[in-house]
Amino acid sequence: MYEPKYKLNRKDAKRWHDLLVRHCLDCPAKPGHKRRFIRKYPPLTPEENVEFEALCAKRSKKIESHPKVKASIRATQRRTRKAEKLLAELEALIKKMKRRKPVKN
């Protein structure tokens, strides 16, 4: 995916990366632990958080429009549909087995 058409422009990409670094450093290293405060990277403000969400959505939309990613998504959806179909058949067979009464010898 080296085509620039499927990436953010340089200005947006730099801003997204800067916000991503600050967002990641804002989270604790381990669940339940205290988060570290680093003066160089202050936590995101609510306005910056909204901007970060918008840039993430824009980035995701561009990545999902790539032909190889589209093909991957379609293949995943096909596998999911096939698995759901097999699961439905299995559940129907289990229901059928439960309805039968055991035969006494």
N, C-alpha and C positions, 0 to 999 in steps of 0.2 A: 504494500500500500504506500508507494512512494509518490503517487500522483498528488499534486498540490490541491486538486479539485476536492479531494476527500479529507483534507486537513484544515485546521483553522489557519487563518492568515497569521503572519508573524506577530503582529501586535496582540491579537487575541490569544495566540498560543503562549506568548510570554506572560501575559496577565493571568491566564488560566494556571500556568505552572507556578507562578508566584503565590497565587491564592491557594493552590493545592498544597504547597509546602507549608504554608501557615495553618491550613486546615488540618493537615496530618500532625503537625507538632502540637496542635491544640488538644489532640486526643491523648489520653493516658497510654503509656507504653504497654501496660497490662490491664485487663479489666479489673476494676476495683481499686486500682492504685491511684495515687494523686498524679495530676498532670504537671509537667514541668513548665515553668515560665521562663522563656528565653527573650530577653529584651530586644534582640535583633528581629525576632519574629513575633510581634504581638498577636493576640487572638483576633479572629475576624469580627468586624462590626456587623450588625444586622444588614446594613446596606451592601457591604462586601459579600456577605453570605448570599444575598439575593443575586448579586452579580455573578458569583461563583456558580450558583445553581443554573443560571441562564447560560453561562459559557459551557457548563457540563452538558446541558441539553443540546446546545448547538453542536458540540463536538460529537456527541452520540449520534445525532441525526446525520451528520456528515459521514461518520464511520459506517453507519448502517446502510448508506446509499452506495457503498462500494460493491461492485458485482460479486466479488469473492465472498464477502460477508453476507450478501443477499442469498447466495447459493448455500452457504452454511446454515443460515436461518431456515431456509426452505427444507433442507435435509433434516434438520433437527425437528421441525414440525411434522415431517413425514414419519420419522421414527416414533414420535410421540403419539401420533394418530394410530399407527400400527400397534403400539404397545397397549393403548386404550382399547382397541378392538379385540386384541387377544385377551385382555383382562375381562372384558364383558363376556366373551365366550366362556372363559374359565368359570366366572361367577354363575353363568347360566347352567353349566354342567354340574357345578356344586349344588345348585338349587334342585336340579333334577335328581341328583343322588339322594338328597335329603328327603325328597317327597316319597321315594320308594320305600316300602315297608320291607323289613328283613324277612327272608324266606326261612321258615322252620323246617328242619329235616326230620 
